[in-house]
Amino acid sequence: MAPPANRDLNRLTLHVALQQLVWSVADGFSAAFLFRQGLTPAAIYLAAAVVFALRFLLRPAVLAVVRWTGLKAALILGVALSALQAMLLAFVHRIDGALAAYLTVAALAEVFYWPTYHAMFATVGDAEKRGAQVGLRQALIATAGIAGPAAGGLALTFGGPKLAFGAAAAVALIAIAPLLGCADHPIAPTAPPGAYRGARRGALLFVTDGWITSCVAWAWGLVVFQSLGARFDAFGGAMAAAALAGAVGGLILGRSIDAGGARRAVWINALVLTTTILARALCGQQPIAVLSVAIGAALLGGLYTPSLMTAIYNEAKASPCPLRYHLALEAGWDGGAILACLAAAAVLSFGASLQLVIVMALPPIALQAWNLRASYAAVRGEIEALGSRTQIL
């Protein structure tokens, strides 16, 4: 697939590919690293709940900073904070002050990064090519997701956490460079009419995504890590193989969405998501079975992000204020994630298995699919009505 002829979008896509190298080490190994440092799975879920609660509370600060600095500068601030987040993880040894500092900076980095990044991607992207653009972005992210875990696992095994997470911090600083050439976008000083009301459906979608992702991501990562003998190099190799498999599905679905297959893809995605969650929950602890499920789930899981984010980005572009739209959505995501993390910590503290936590991701899938279908049905007319009108963030 040729890259889209949109310079700001190309710069943003290059940035996120570099940033994915950072996340694939600093976030991808965080649960496994904390587990090796002595935190229980329940404590890891409680730590995640703290990050999401801090994000929820700190989110109003994003709007104030963006008004003062502009959207691009706030995004760059989030990237710089992600570099500090990666470095701080290397100094965590138990539940202590270093962990508290890491969780606080992680919340700040994510609360500035994700709403501003999504708002910029929604604004500079093209609605009629959105599926392909999201699919291409996910393929590049997957490519970075191959190199990052493989290198991170080797660095943690043979060089230690300061080398691994320090390298991730350096890449985060490099990832700022593509953003410098992007155009900035103005933000309305006051919320336009309907700026938040129009985000209700998207916020509900993000509540379900926050719940599903939180139930699956850390629990499954710990299942894979333990099944491979708690070795960082083996875990990194498994994540790299899964990322390679995941690159294919996103490109296929992106093209299907742009060709008019969005509604069909929504229900296929729901079926595939249910199947892969059940496979993760039922595969046991044998390394071959776990690796097979990890690769298969990633291959089919390439359907998930384009299906969700194509609808979200098109709604955001059609909304009165994409930044405020994404702030509302991120609040919804945090709400779903906080509830999921607290529920997971509770069942784990009573002796439940990590794979039972994965099963807890199933209930919101039907609700998510229903709302995605409604979004695809509604947003096409809104995008056509928007036309080429210049939009104020």
C-alpha positions, -999 to +999 in steps of 0.1 A: +000+000+000+014+034-010+015+060+018-013+086+016-003+119-001-008+139+030+024+153+045+011+160+080-005+126+081+028+110+069+048+129+096+023+119+123+024+083+111+062+083+112+061+097+147+037+071+160+058+043+145+088+056+165+066+061+196+054+026+193+090+014+198+088+033+231+055+019+242+064-016+231+092-016+257+081+008+284+045-004+284+049-038+268+073-050+295+058-030+324+036-057+339+062-085+334+089-062+349+068-053+379+059-090+384+097-098+384+102-070+409+078-088+433+044-072+427+015-097+426-009-097+396-036-081+419-011-053+429-003-047+392-039-042+384-043-018+413-013+001+401-029+004+366-062+016+383-042+043+400-028+055+366-062+056+350-077+074+380-050+100+379-055+104+341-092+109+347-086+136+374-058+154+354-076+155+321-090+191+325-054+203+326-050+192+290-075+217+277-059+245+297-024+237+284-036+233+248-053+267+250-019+282+261+006+262+240-014+249+210-022+213+201+012+203+187+032+216+217+009+197+241+015+165+221+052+171+222+050+175+260+032+141+262+060+125+242+087+141+265+069+128+295+068+093+280+106+094+279+107+102+316+081+075+323+103+049+306+134+060+326+116+059+359+104+023+354+140+012+356+142+023+393+111+005+405+120-024+428+089-029+449+059-009+462+077+023+471+083+059+462+099+050+429+067+032+419+046+062+430+067+085+409+065+062+379+027+059+381+023+097+384+045+104+354+028+076+334-005+092+340+007+127+330+024+113+298-007+094+287-032+121+296-013+147+274-004+123+246-035+103+237-062+130+233-039+154+214-025+126+192-060+113+183-073+148+177-045+156+153-049+122+135-086+128+131-081+163+118-054+157+093-067+124+080-092+119+051-126+105+059-130+087+026-096+070+031-098+065+068-099+028+070-068+024+048-050+052+067-057+035+100-048+002+086-015+015+073-008+032+106-015-001+124+008-020+100+037+005+108+029+002+145+031-035+141+064-033+124+077-012+153+060-037+176+082-064+161+115-047+166+107-031+200+098-062+220+126-083+204+152-056+212+137-048+246+137-084+257+173-089+248+183-056+264+165-064+296+180-099+297+216-090+289+219-053+297+194-047+325+165-023+330+185+009+328+198+001+294+165-012+280+143+016+294+169+043+288+170+033+251+132+036+250+135+071+265+160+081+238+137+069+211+109+089+225+130+121+222+138+112+186+101+107+179+095+144+186+114+153+154+086+144+129+061+164+149+081+196+145+071+199+108+034+193+114+010+223+112-006+233+144-043+236+147-062+263+167-085+253+195-118+272+202-114+291+235-149+279+245-166+247+237-187+249+205-224+239+208-226+201+210-189+196+215-194+171+243-230+160+236-218+146+202-193+124+219-217+103+238-217+073+214-179+075+211-175+077+248-196+046+253-174+028+227-143+038+246-158+026+279-162-009+263-127-007+249-112+003+282-129-026+299-119-052+272-083-040+269-077-038+306-091-073+312-070-089+284-038-070+281-020-074+315-036-107+323-026-122+290+008-107+291+015-123+324+001-156+312+026-156+283+054-144+305+049-171+331+045-198+305+079-189+290+097-193+323+095-155+332+123-148+307+123-113+292+141-124+259+115-152+253+087-129+262+100-102+238+103-128+210+067-139+216+054-104+214+074-097+182+060-128+166+025-118+176+030-082+162+042-097+129+010-117+126-011-087+136+001-065+108-019-084+082-054-082+095-054-044+100-045-037+063-071-061+051-099-047+072-089-011+065-094-017+028-127-036+035-140-006+054-132+019+027-148-004+001-181-002+021-177-033+042-177-015+075-209-029+090-201-065+079-166-061+094-181-049+127-199-082+133-170-103+120-147-084+145-171-091+174-171-128+165-133-129+161-128-110+194-150-134+213-132-164+198-097-150+206-106-141+241-120-176+248-089-191+232-067-171+255-087-181+285-088-218+277-053-225+263-037-234+296-001-227+305+019-249+281+043-228+261+034-242+226-003-237+232+001-202+246+024-192+217+000-206+191-029-187+206-008-155+209+001-156+172-033-166+161-051-140+182-028-113+170-034-123+134-071-121+138-069-092+163-057-070+135-094-065+128-100-048+161-083-014+160-093-004+124-129-014+131-131+008+162-109+037+153-122+043+118-156+050+133-140+071+161-118+093+138-147+099+114-170+110+142-142+132+156-136+149+122-174+155+119-177+168+155-176+206+164-143+201+183-122+170+177-100+177+208-129+180+232-145+150+215-113+129+223-111+143+258-146+130+264-137+097+249-106+093+269-126+099+301-149+071+290-119+048+284-105+056+318-139+049+334-141+014+318-105+007+326-107+017+362-137-006+368-121-035+350-088-031+369-106-029+403-127-060+394-096-079+382-077-070+414-107-081+435-111-116+418-073-121+418-070-113+455-095-141+462-073-166+443-089-165+408-066-172+378-054-147+353-073-165+326-106-159+345-098-122+343-095-126+305-130-141+304-143-109+321-137-091+288-166-108+271-197-090+283-192-056+266-184-070+231-221-071+219-227-035+232-196-023+214-206-040+181-241-025+183-227+010+189-201+006+162-227-003+137-248+027+147-217+049+143-209+037+108-246+042+098-247+078+112-213+093+104-213+089+066-240+116+063-223+138+088-190+136+069-207+144+036-224+174+051-191+186+065-175+186+030-144+206+027-153+232+054-123+244+074-126+231+110-116+247+142-103+223+169 
